[in-house]
Amino acid sequence: MSGRIGVRRAAAGGAGDAVPGYDQGQGRRRWRGLDAGTVKVFMEAAAPRVSCPEHKATVAAVPWARHGAWHTRDFEDQVAWLATHCSKSAVTQLMRVSWRAVGSIITRVVAERRAAVDPLDGLVRIGIDEISYKKGHHYLTVVVDHDTGRLVWAAPGRDRKTLRAFFDRLGRRRCWRIRLVSADAAEPIAAVVRARCVNARLCLDPFHIVAWATDALDEVRRQVWNDARRAGAAGHATALKGARFALWHNAENLTDRQRATLAWIATLNAPLYRAWLLKEQLRLIFRHKGAYGAGLLKHWLAWAARCRIPAFVALARRIRAHLPGIHATLAEGLSNAVVESTNTKIRLLQRVAFGYRDPHALIAMAMLDRGGYCPRLPGRTLAG
């Protein structure tokens, strides 16, 4: 075959130039299109190969399908849209494709849209967190843009190497533009952020700080319960074991029965009630911002340090070690709430699909749904 064939280098993600033909390939090729009612529809055309400078001999791209696909664009866009709105069984039965084919389609749709628009451009405020996607300590590290609420990056793993891969892709210049990073108090995240984002302030997520206080409170409850059990006060111990939900709940969400339980604790065990008050006061501090919130935290630390409850004395020391990040949170009002919302949606995607064996398939699905890559249904406009 000679001459020049005009192609779009879909595999490279670019507009493409005219390149020399290579051969006739394997003859004609078929693409599955959208069904006409209950009848399957196929498109058939010649599939010559061309000499691509980047991919050498490759099949010429066609306008109605993505590179390497056996389905038309409209078919794949509809599958991708359905995958974010329906269950696994609904998508496979309606479109008459396997779930494995759905995963390949989603990967192609996301890759094409990511090549067209870099999701890492313009990042100023980001949130970093991890989510378990499989039993046996298998995690994803996720990064969300606070300004748009979109998932911009995810990868398997939760160590420094994984997070460095994100900043490597971001590049030094764009790292310098990051101003705020929200995360938990995990040292690997803090160390990488300090090393790569020299102009950024690390804001520790209030939820995780309050979770420390809840853990300390539960440690006190277990100790009081064990003391009652050893002393032979079986009824007292049973009541303390059942009081954990009243102690865990926020004060404004307590039922009448739980309030009565707390009143009983206040009467019979002052240290446990004082531990609950310390947890509640720390939670309420994060409702305030700026210098006022920092002042309240200072008084709380003084109270916790002299409360004579070992678990909260240790908690006060732990919070003092992370004061810069907590002060940044109070000053900026930034939390990981939008990241936790993204994690919740990822867990929902897992349940809808009955789990993902390949983390990259889950990441592609998450980017499709939470990264803004989901295409519109074929033939629809913004108005419907």
Secondary structure, DSSP 8 states (H G I E B T S, - for coil): --SEEE---GGGTS---EEEEEE-TTSEEEEEEEEETTEEEEEEEE--EEEETTTEEEE--BTTB-TT-SB-HHHHHHHHHHHHHS-HHHHHHHHT--HHHHHHHHHHHHHHHHHHS-TTTT--EEEEEEEEEETTTEEEEEEEETTT--EEEEEE--SHHHHHHHHHHH-HHHHHH--EEEE-S-HHHHHHHHHH-TT-EEEE-HHHHHHHHHHHHHHHHHHHHHHHHHTT-HHHHHHHHTTHHHHHS-GGG--HHHHHHHHHHHHH-HHHHHHHHHHHHHHHHTTS-HHHHHHHHHHHHHHHHTS--HHHHHHHHHHHHTHHHHHHHHHH---SHHHHHHHHHHHHHHHHTT--SSHHHHHHHHHHHHSS-----TT--TT-
